[in-house]
Amino acid sequence: MVPLRTTSAAALLIALALAGPTARAEIKGDAIRIGVLTDMNGIFATAMGPGSVEAARMAAEEFGGKINGKPIEILQADHQNKPDLAASLARKWFSDGVQAIADGGSSGAALAVQELVRGNGKIFLVSGAGANQLTDEACAPTSVQWTQDAYSTATAVVSGIMQTSKEPWFFITGDYAFGHSIEATARDRIAALGGKVAGSVKAQLGTPDYSSFLLQAQSSGAKILAINVAGDNATAIKQAEEFGLADQGMKIVPMSFQNVDIEAVGLKATRGDLIVTSFFEDVSPAARKFSDAFYARRKAMPSQIQAGVYSAVRHYLQAVKDSDTDDSAAVMAKMKATPVSDAYTPNGRIREDQRMVHDLYLVQVKTPEESKGPWDFVKLVATIPPDQAFRPLDRSKCSLVGR
């Protein structure tokens, strides 16, 4: 009997035949569903909320509302800035076939959703939340922090201010995750640059009267007042203006401020302020085109958070299209392998710690005389490249770094 000899090529053919048809990537869902989970009616609704939903829709429309024959559906829900409600809504969405959640709203709510996606492997595109933990000790392999974070914002603001002043600081800080992250990062930077903090006070979200906090700042001996109450910035800054603190020689510094805040407060109270932002409408022709299209729909310019939602959803959909699958791991791998280049940023990328790094911009609020019209609020002072803007990877506590 002649022994059977099988070459390696023949063996491969036999193995393929036994395995049956070759598996291929595919979009398994009947639709590509993205849920925008945010604060729709509360204190953050102007910077996020309905504008974030509109930004996600604009991204979907760039793909003609469908990918490879599957319709794109944009859902929306209001978590009311409650972490337990955010997790509950996200859980229901995922069971109903939602493949990705965008925005996330406040940091507490976003951290609750991120804990959920760490377990189920769904996609989470964080734009609203800025707590450092999201890409530090609480990082998750299918969650990306897209827009802002406390480290980059606080470090840039403090560095910009302390170029011209070494006077003591006082913080009025929101008593929530993002506020705590901002103050902790700012204190580290102030100390590193040889400055001092004269004191701080915590304020609950939605505080209507900041007079007692402003009096504490006034009596502390500080010359720099850090307004660190995202969501309540307009209220706090208006009241600081009414107190006449600037006229008494105290510099008012908004730690996390956006164009929608300037619109609410007015140029008179914010003129000359240095602000760090990841987006403004005149940073590029593409940004201006997107902003004008958004304005036509919303009668307001997009905040950096809303522009970030557009960018994140667009990048996600492009990855679904390019990989022809809605499998979260495959889509995230494609997102990380593809540079981010759009109206929001020309040179972004997703790092190992799931932080999408991009240019930041130090801008100065114009005086009423400098402004050429509605929403013409800021002028560029400096562009901060990604390697200088964001926390260095060698300081990260994210378990994904170095894998």
C-alpha positions as CSV (number, residue, x, y, z in Angstrom):
1,M,0.0,0.0,0.0
2,V,1.4,3.4,-1.0
3,P,1.6,5.7,1.9
4,L,-0.4,8.9,1.6
5,R,1.8,12.0,1.4
6,T,0.1,15.4,1.8
7,T,2.0,18.6,0.9
8,S,1.5,21.6,3.1
9,A,-0.5,23.3,0.3
10,A,-2.8,20.3,-0.1
11,A,-3.2,20.2,3.7
12,L,-4.3,23.8,3.7
13,L,-6.9,23.1,1.0
14,I,-8.3,20.2,2.9
15,A,-8.5,22.3,6.1
16,L,-10.4,25.0,4.3
17,A,-12.8,22.6,2.7
18,L,-13.5,21.0,6.1
19,A,-14.0,24.5,7.7
20,G,-16.8,25.3,5.2
21,P,-17.4,28.8,3.7
22,T,-14.9,31.5,4.7
23,A,-16.4,33.9,7.4
24,R,-16.6,37.5,6.3
25,A,-17.2,40.7,8.2
26,E,-20.7,42.0,8.1
27,I,-23.0,44.5,9.8
28,K,-25.2,42.1,11.7
29,G,-27.7,44.5,13.1
30,D,-30.8,45.6,11.0
31,A,-29.6,49.2,11.5
32,I,-26.6,51.1,12.8
33,R,-28.0,52.7,16.0
34,I,-26.2,55.4,17.9
35,G,-27.8,56.8,21.1
36,V,-26.9,60.4,22.2
37,L,-27.1,60.2,26.0
38,T,-26.8,63.6,27.5
39,D,-28.4,66.4,29.6
40,M,-31.4,67.4,27.4
41,N,-33.1,70.0,29.6
42,G,-30.8,70.7,32.6
43,I,-27.9,72.9,33.4
44,F,-25.6,71.4,30.7
45,A,-28.2,71.3,27.9
46,T,-27.0,74.4,26.1
47,A,-23.5,73.1,25.7
48,M,-24.6,69.5,25.1
49,G,-28.3,68.4,24.8
50,P,-30.3,69.0,21.7
51,G,-27.2,70.5,20.0
52,S,-25.3,67.2,20.5
53,V,-28.2,65.3,18.9
54,E,-28.2,67.6,15.9
55,A,-24.4,67.2,15.5
56,A,-24.8,63.4,15.5
57,R,-27.5,63.7,12.8
58,M,-25.2,65.9,10.7
59,A,-22.5,63.2,10.9
60,A,-25.1,60.6,9.8
61,E,-26.3,62.7,6.9
62,E,-22.7,62.8,5.5
63,F,-23.1,59.0,4.9
64,G,-26.5,59.5,3.2
65,G,-28.3,58.1,6.2
66,K,-27.1,54.5,5.6
67,I,-24.0,52.4,5.3
68,N,-23.8,49.3,3.1
69,G,-27.6,49.3,2.8
70,K,-28.2,49.5,6.6
71,P,-30.0,52.7,7.8
72,I,-28.3,54.9,10.4
73,E,-30.6,55.7,13.4
74,I,-29.8,58.5,15.9
75,L,-31.6,58.1,19.2
76,Q,-31.7,60.5,22.1
77,A,-32.3,60.3,25.9
78,D,-32.0,62.6,28.9
79,H,-30.1,61.1,31.9
80,Q,-30.8,64.3,34.0
81,N,-27.2,64.1,35.1
82,K,-28.0,61.1,37.3
83,P,-25.4,58.3,37.1
84,D,-27.9,55.6,37.9
85,L,-30.4,56.8,35.3
86,A,-27.6,57.0,32.7
87,A,-26.5,53.4,33.4
88,S,-30.2,52.2,33.2
89,L,-30.9,54.0,29.9
90,A,-27.6,52.7,28.4
91,R,-28.4,49.2,29.5
92,K,-31.8,49.3,27.9
93,W,-30.4,50.8,24.7
94,F,-27.8,48.1,24.4
95,S,-30.4,45.4,24.9
96,D,-32.5,47.1,22.1
97,G,-29.6,46.9,19.6
98,V,-27.8,50.2,20.0
99,Q,-24.2,49.7,19.0
100,A,-22.7,53.0,20.3
101,I,-23.5,55.8,22.7
102,A,-22.2,59.3,22.1
103,D,-21.8,62.4,24.3
104,G,-22.3,61.0,27.8
105,G,-23.0,64.3,29.4
106,S,-21.6,65.1,32.9
107,S,-18.6,63.1,34.2
108,G,-20.5,61.2,36.9
109,A,-23.0,59.9,34.3
110,A,-20.3,59.1,31.8
111,L,-18.3,57.2,34.4
112,A,-21.4,55.1,35.1
113,V,-21.9,54.3,31.4
114,Q,-18.2,53.6,31.0
115,E,-18.4,51.0,33.7
116,L,-21.2,49.3,31.8
117,V,-19.3,49.2,28.4
118,R,-16.2,47.8,30.1
119,G,-18.3,44.8,30.8
120,N,-20.3,44.4,27.5
121,G,-17.7,45.8,25.0
122,K,-20.0,48.3,23.4
123,I,-18.7,51.6,21.9
124,F,-18.8,54.8,24.0
125,L,-17.9,58.1,22.4
126,V,-17.4,60.5,25.3
127,S,-17.6,64.2,24.4
128,G,-19.2,66.1,27.2
129,A,-17.4,64.6,30.2
130,G,-14.0,65.8,31.2
131,A,-13.0,63.9,34.3
132,N,-9.4,62.6,34.1
133,Q,-10.5,59.1,35.3
134,L,-12.1,58.3,32.0
135,T,-8.8,57.8,30.3
136,D,-6.8,57.1,33.5
137,E,-7.7,54.5,36.1
138,A,-11.2,54.0,34.7
139,C,-10.3,53.6,31.1
140,A,-12.1,51.0,28.9
141,P,-11.0,49.4,25.6
142,T,-14.1,50.5,23.6
143,S,-14.6,53.9,25.2
144,V,-12.9,57.1,23.8
145,Q,-12.7,60.5,25.5
146,W,-12.9,62.8,22.5
147,T,-13.2,66.5,23.3
148,Q,-12.0,67.9,26.6
149,D,-10.5,66.7,29.8
150,A,-9.5,68.3,33.1
151,Y,-5.8,67.7,32.7
152,S,-5.4,69.5,29.4
153,T,-7.8,72.3,30.2
154,A,-6.4,73.1,33.7
155,T,-2.8,72.8,32.7
156,A,-3.1,75.1,29.7
157,V,-5.2,77.7,31.6
158,V,-2.8,77.9,34.6
159,S,0.3,78.0,32.3
160,G,-1.2,80.8,30.3
161,I,-2.1,82.9,33.4
162,M,1.1,82.3,35.2
163,Q,3.2,83.6,32.4
164,T,2.2,87.1,33.6
165,S,1.1,86.6,37.2
166,K,2.4,84.6,40.2
167,E,-0.3,86.0,42.6
168,P,-2.2,83.6,44.9
169,W,-5.3,81.7,43.6
170,F,-8.7,81.0,45.0
171,F,-11.0,78.3,43.6
172,I,-14.7,78.1,43.5
173,T,-15.1,74.5,42.4
174,G,-18.2,72.5,41.4
175,D,-18.6,69.6,43.8
176,Y,-18.6,66.8,41.2
177,A,-16.0,64.7,39.4
178,F,-15.0,67.1,36.7
179,G,-14.7,70.1,39.1
180,H,-12.5,68.0,41.4
181,S,-10.3,66.9,38.5
182,I,-9.8,70.5,37.3
183,E,-8.9,71.8,40.7
184,A,-6.5,68.9,41.5
185,T,-4.7,69.3,38.2
186,A,-4.6,73.1,38.5
187,R,-3.1,72.9,42.0
188,D,-0.4,70.6,40.7
189,R,0.5,73.0,37.9
190,I,0.4,76.1,40.1
191,A,2.8,74.4,42.6
192,A,5.1,73.3,39.8
193,L,5.3,76.9,38.5
194,G,6.0,78.4,42.0
195,G,2.5,79.7,42.7
196,K,0.3,79.4,45.7
197,V,-3.4,78.6,46.4
198,A,-4.9,80.8,49.1
199,G,-8.1,78.8,49.5
200,S,-11.0,77.0,47.8
201,V,-14.7,76.3,48.4
202,K,-17.0,73.7,46.9
203,A,-20.3,74.6,45.3
204,Q,-23.2,72.3,44.5
205,L,-24.4,72.0,40.9
206,G,-27.2,74.5,40.2
207,T,-26.1,76.9,43.0
208,P,-28.2,80.1,42.3
209,D,-26.3,82.5,44.7
210,Y,-22.5,82.7,44.8
211,S,-22.2,85.7,47.0
212,S,-20.9,83.8,50.1
213,F,-18.3,82.1,48.0
214,L,-17.2,85.4,46.4
215,L,-16.9,87.0,49.8
216,Q,-14.6,84.2,50.9
217,A,-12.5,84.7,47.8
218,Q,-12.4,88.4,48.4
219,S,-11.2,88.0,52.0
220,S,-8.6,85.3,51.2
221,G,-6.0,87.6,49.9
222,A,-6.0,85.9,46.5
223,K,-5.6,87.9,43.4
224,I,-6.7,85.2,40.9
225,L,-10.2,83.8,41.2
226,A,-10.7,80.5,39.4
227,I,-14.3,80.0,38.5
228,N,-14.5,76.2,38.2
229,V,-18.2,75.5,38.0
230,A,-18.9,74.1,34.6
231,G,-22.6,74.4,34.0
232,D,-22.9,77.3,36.4
233,N,-20.1,79.5,35.0
234,A,-22.4,82.1,33.6
235,T,-24.1,82.6,36.9
236,A,-20.9,82.8,38.9
237,I,-19.1,85.1,36.5
238,K,-22.1,87.5,36.3
239,Q,-22.2,87.7,40.1
240,A,-18.4,88.2,40.3
241,E,-18.8,91.1,37.8
242,E,-21.6,92.6,40.0
243,F,-19.4,92.3,43.1
244,G,-16.8,94.4,41.2
245,L,-14.0,92.0,42.0
246,A,-12.1,92.8,38.8
247,D,-12.3,96.5,39.6
248,Q,-10.7,95.7,43.0
249,G,-7.7,94.0,41.3
250,M,-8.8,90.4,41.3
251,K,-8.4,88.5,38.0
252,I,-11.4,86.3,37.2
253,V,-10.3,83.1,35.4
254,P,-12.9,80.7,34.0
255,M,-11.3,77.2,34.2
256,S,-13.7,75.5,31.7
257,F,-15.5,77.9,29.5
258,Q,-17.2,77.7,26.1
259,N,-18.7,80.0,23.5
260,V,-22.2,79.3,24.8
261,D,-21.0,80.6,28.2
262,I,-19.7,83.8,26.6
263,E,-23.0,84.2,24.9
264,A,-24.8,83.9,28.2
265,V,-22.5,86.3,30.1
266,G,-21.6,88.8,27.5
267,L,-18.3,90.3,26.3
268,K,-18.3,93.0,28.9
269,A,-17.9,90.6,31.8
270,T,-15.5,88.2,30.0
271,R,-13.4,90.5,27.8
272,G,-9.7,89.7,28.0
273,D,-10.2,86.3,29.6
274,L,-7.9,83.5,28.5
275,I,-9.8,80.3,27.6
276,V,-8.7,76.9,26.4
277,T,-10.9,75.2,23.8
278,S,-10.6,72.4,21.4
279,F,-12.8,74.1,18.7
280,F,-14.0,77.4,17.5
281,E,-15.6,78.3,14.2
282,D,-12.7,80.3,12.7
283,V,-9.9,77.8,13.4
284,S,-10.2,76.5,9.8
285,P,-12.4,76.8,6.7
286,A,-13.8,73.3,7.5
287,A,-14.7,74.4,11.0
288,R,-16.4,77.5,9.7
289,K,-18.4,75.5,7.1
290,F,-19.6,73.0,9.8
291,S,-20.4,75.8,12.2
292,D,-22.4,77.8,9.7
293,A,-24.4,74.6,8.8
294,F,-25.0,73.9,12.5
295,Y,-26.1,77.5,13.0
296,A,-28.6,77.3,10.2
297,R,-30.3,74.5,12.1
298,R,-29.9,75.6,15.7
299,K,-29.6,79.4,15.5
300,A,-26.5,79.1,17.7
301,M,-22.9,78.2,17.0
302,P,-21.7,74.7,18.1
303,S,-20.0,74.3,21.4
304,Q,-16.7,72.4,21.5
305,I,-18.7,69.5,23.0
306,Q,-21.2,69.4,20.2
307,A,-18.5,69.7,17.5
308,G,-16.8,66.8,19.3
309,V,-20.0,64.7,19.1
310,Y,-20.1,65.3,15.3
311,S,-16.5,64.3,14.9
312,A,-16.7,61.2,17.1
313,V,-19.9,59.9,15.4
314,R,-18.5,60.6,12.0
315,H,-15.3,58.7,12.8
316,Y,-17.2,55.8,14.2
317,L,-19.5,55.6,11.1
318,Q,-16.5,55.8,8.8
319,A,-14.9,52.9,10.7
320,V,-18.1,50.8,10.4
321,K,-18.2,51.5,6.6
322,D,-14.5,50.8,6.1
323,S,-14.5,47.6,8.0
324,D,-18.0,46.5,6.9
325,T,-18.9,45.4,10.4
326,D,-20.6,46.6,13.6
327,D,-18.5,44.4,15.8
328,S,-17.3,46.7,18.5
329,A,-13.7,45.4,18.8
330,A,-13.2,45.5,15.0
331,V,-14.7,48.9,14.7
332,M,-12.6,50.3,17.5
333,A,-9.4,48.8,16.0
334,K,-10.2,50.6,12.8
335,M,-10.9,53.9,14.6
336,K,-7.6,53.7,16.3
337,A,-5.7,52.8,13.1
338,T,-7.3,55.8,11.2
339,P,-6.2,59.4,11.8
340,V,-9.0,61.8,12.7
341,S,-9.3,64.6,10.2
342,D,-12.5,66.6,9.9
343,A,-14.1,69.9,10.8
344,Y,-13.3,69.4,14.4
345,T,-9.6,68.6,14.1
346,P,-7.2,68.1,11.2
347,N,-4.7,65.9,13.1
348,G,-6.3,63.8,15.7
349,R,-5.6,60.2,16.7
350,I,-6.7,57.7,19.4
351,R,-3.9,56.8,21.9
352,E,-3.4,53.6,23.9
353,D,-5.2,55.1,26.8
354,Q,-8.3,55.8,24.7
355,R,-7.8,59.5,24.7
356,M,-8.3,61.1,21.3
357,V,-5.5,63.6,21.1
358,H,-5.6,66.8,19.0
359,D,-4.6,70.4,19.0
360,L,-6.0,72.7,21.7
361,Y,-6.3,76.4,21.3
362,L,-5.5,79.2,23.8
363,V,-7.9,82.0,22.9
364,Q,-8.7,85.4,24.4
365,V,-12.2,86.8,24.6
366,K,-12.6,89.9,22.5
367,T,-13.7,93.2,23.8
368,P,-17.1,94.5,22.6
369,E,-15.3,96.9,20.3
370,E,-13.2,94.1,18.7
371,S,-16.2,91.8,18.0
372,K,-17.6,92.1,14.5
373,G,-21.0,90.6,15.3
374,P,-22.9,87.8,17.0
375,W,-20.8,84.9,18.1
376,D,-17.6,86.6,17.1
377,F,-16.1,86.1,20.6
378,V,-12.5,85.0,20.6
379,K,-9.2,85.4,18.9
380,L,-6.4,82.9,18.8
381,V,-3.4,83.3,21.1
382,A,-1.6,80.0,20.6
383,T,-2.1,76.5,19.2
384,I,-1.1,73.8,21.7
385,P,0.0,70.6,19.9
386,P,-1.2,67.2,21.2
387,D,2.1,66.2,22.8
388,Q,2.0,69.3,24.9
389,A,-1.8,69.5,25.5
390,F,-2.6,66.1,27.0
391,R,-1.3,64.1,30.0
392,P,1.9,62.1,29.0
393,L,1.3,58.4,28.6
394,D,4.1,57.7,31.1
395,R,2.0,59.3,33.8
396,S,-1.1,57.3,32.9
397,K,-2.8,54.8,35.2
398,C,-4.8,53.3,32.4
399,S,-4.3,49.5,32.3
400,L,-4.4,49.5,28.5
401,V,-1.1,51.4,28.2
402,G,1.9,49.3,27.2
403,R,-0.1,46.2,26.4
